[in-house]
């Protein structure tokens, strides 16, 4: 059984009473791999357990989204009931739809009312609501407000400006004794996170979105080359060589320890940067990402949803758990405690939320107009497309190819994938 391969964290409920059933049921959920995300999920699950009298096991899954998708595909292809509720990335509904429950049938036609329409549309495949929006995301730029003020700089508007400022402050701080200071950290490992970063670089230079909405391959252009070559120039200069193996958490660790001027990450890092044990608490600002010479700021659309496996032995209960975890009350708690972006429009006018996370208001347009990865036009082939893209970008960052060589080779690779029909 696959269940034997998945270590679980049992969340014992203090509530034993049954509600509407002769016997309490047990569910399994995959939600949050590590850190605050896992803790918030566990707390939400406990609240549902206490309310219903049922028991839930939170199963641990890989932190890497690429590895987590592979695990889900194995479990679902085997039609296993090992996981009832799955946390799925915003680009996965089309890939996994055939294995997921239609939540509009279980929770009602208005189950997703009030959530961002674009995310609901993303999660609706062939008229079936296969996932409920849980939290949305878009890439943002974190910066050391104190250091920019110290050296007389404004927040950079372009990537070139950021590069110059990062280089200057890094050099000055090292001269002042902090030999660990770097100018910029981001997600540079060859995985889905690099697809998100690199799409922002390319799109913000006016280079498109790899594959357009009509399914046409657009990556082989001068703007994309310029963006990738600029990013490659950061490695070993304003970004450590180790960034080539960084995910979100490695980048956050460097920034939060006070050893980076700028960081690209998701909004979740805000509350952690402000925590009592953070070296940069009270010294951090958040703004939209820079842009290239010919483009506008671009933030990759991220975010996660909750879905119910079609092979669950308790589909109605699993759907009820999903409804609870994606409710307004839960999303507000998660926003205030850990700066997870709600998917409910109303919470962006909630004063308690805005007090806890001020940039939710100032960057509202960034979150609602984020650039989607090309999962819709490429369908089942998105995984291959993204894999080809982040590997090509990693080759450029590693110095193995120039931007021009990489996009030309990538264009050929994507053309081969497209011939298999997407």
Secondary structure, DSSP 8 states (H G I E B T S, - for coil): -GGGGS-EEEE--S----SSSSS--EEEEE---SHHHHHHHHHHHHHHHHHH--EEEEE---SSHHHHHHHHHHHHHTT--S-SEEEEETT-HHHHGGGB--HHHHH-TTTTTTB-HHHHHHTEETTEE--EEEEEEE-EEEEEHHHHHHTT----SBHHHHHHHHHHHHHHHHHTT-TT-EEEE---SSSHHHHHHHHHHHHHTT---SB-TTS-B---SHHHHHHHHHHHHHBTTTB-GGGGG--HHHHHHHHHTT-EEEEEE-TTHHHHHTSTT-TTTT-EEEE---B-SSS----BEEEEEEEEBTT-S-HHHHHHHHHHHTSHHHHHHHHHHH--B-SBGGGGG-HHHHHH-THHHHTHHHHHT-B--THHHHGGGHHHHHHHHHHHHHHHHTTSS-HHHHHHHHHHHHHHHHTT--
